[in-house]
């Protein structure tokens, strides 16, 4: 099980590290005048997966509290 950095953050530490590394790569590519779209898409996918996982957890908690 991976743990989020804060209670409000849907990203775990691994995802945060990947997003930071991709951000650095995006900055380097922009500085060289190269396309960053593929890297930006990867960051978006990581964020979407993290949010979907957190939404599923929140729904499970609401369902459990409703019992």
C-alpha positions, -999 to +999 in steps of 0.1 A: +000+000+000+013+034-009+005+065+012-004+099+001+017+129+011-013+146+028-049+136+035-061+161+008-036+148-019-047+119-041-011+112-053+012+088-036+049+095-032+058+074-063+034+094-084+046+127-071+082+117-079+073+107-114+054+140-120+084+160-107+108+141-130+085+146-159+083+183-151+120+186-152+121+168-186+094+191-199+113+221-189+145+209-206+126+201-238+109+235-238+143+252-234+155+233-264+124+242-284+112+206-287+077+193-283+065+184-248+030+171-256+038+134-250+053+141-216+024+164-206+000+136-216+019+112-193+016+137-164-021+141-171-026+103-171-008+100-137-030+127-122-062+112-136-054+077-123-046+091-089-078+111-087-099+081-099-083+060-072-090+086-045-126+090-058-131+053-055-117+053-019-140+082-010-170+064-024-161+033-005-158+053+027-192+069+021-208+035+014-193+021+046-205+050+067-240+046+052-243+010+066 
